[in-house]
Amino acid sequence: MRSVRRSASLCTPVHVRSIKIQHNSGVPHQKLGKANFDLVYGLEDPREYFGAFEELDYCIPQHGQRVFSALIEARGEEGHNGFGERRTGVVDVCCSYGINAALLKHEVTLNDLYARYGSGELASLSSEELAEADTAFYGGRVRRAAPQVIGVDVSRNAVSYGLRSGILDAGFAENLEQDEPTEEFGRAVSGADLLTVTGGVGYISERTFGRLLDRMTEGPEGRIPWVAVFALRWVSYEEISEVLSGYGLVTEKLDGYTFTQRRFADDAEREYVLAKLAKMGIDASGKEEEGWHHTDFYLSRPVEEAETPLETLLTWD
């Protein structure tokens, strides 16, 4: 079984420089109480995205790589859904430029990506030239039995880059909070094996999950996906798990562990989160009080597949 780490040291801490953060602007990637990074999500390539998030020690995609990879391996070992020679299908929600896809499909780490996109060697390239360079870079690092990753995000530029660079196998710029999925998107995700989210809960609600599950379960095989989600501790997951139960999915939270997402951008963000946690009766000592967003991990599986405890699917060191 694949070993999974949980510590913040997965991403080497860097000195946090002062960066300009907007609050509560009502843009697509904005949630009350969280810093607004909408500008870096909407650019034509991910260099500034990585620059902004490296400054805040953004680690959650690396946690996602380890946990999601372990789940894909566990499903294969247990024979669920009969993968056979078929590539495992992953639907990554709030995919941005395809960061989770880059990590799941290729022999790279998040720190490798920070170093790559912050390098002087790539700084002078146009977005098109960078996409061409990335096609070669990722093409030479494909993992054995890499999953097929379909990304969806509200940012058209980010999804477009993920496709042009070959990071995403398929990608769709759709707002599932507001609109029903397009027919093309529905066909692409039908029958997929795993739905993943590392940073989207709060921006997306149970509405998005319901619309996704409607389409993912439409295939002729009637395949029910696993749903693997990292959610900030101060954002309720209850309504999402209730919707998932309507599709026969049992939701389990990994007890005893939390995962660092990133450092707080400023004191206002920290104080807002601490107040929310206090109101929810959640102890922030040793976690958010230390200056980090922390997430819980949830896995939802069909009833007949949920007999195996979540803890046994992941090994910890």
Buried (B, 14 or more C-beta within 10 A) or exposed (E): EBEBBBEBEBBEEEEBEEBEBEBEEEBBBBBEBBBBBBBBBBBBBBBBBBBBBBBBBBBBBBBBBBBBBBBBBBBBEEEBBEBEEEBBBBBBBBBBBBBBBBBBBBEBBBBBBBEBBEEEEBEEBEBEEBBBBBBEBBEEBEEEEBBBBBBBBBBEBBBBBBBBBBBBBBBBBBEBEEEEBEEEBBEBBBBBBBBBBBBBBBBBBBBBBBBBBBBBBBBEEEBBBBBBBBBBBBBEBEEBBEBBEEBBBBBBBBEEBBBBBBBBBEEEBBEBBBEBBEEEEBEBEEBBEBBBBBBBBBBBBBEEBBEEEBEEBBEEE
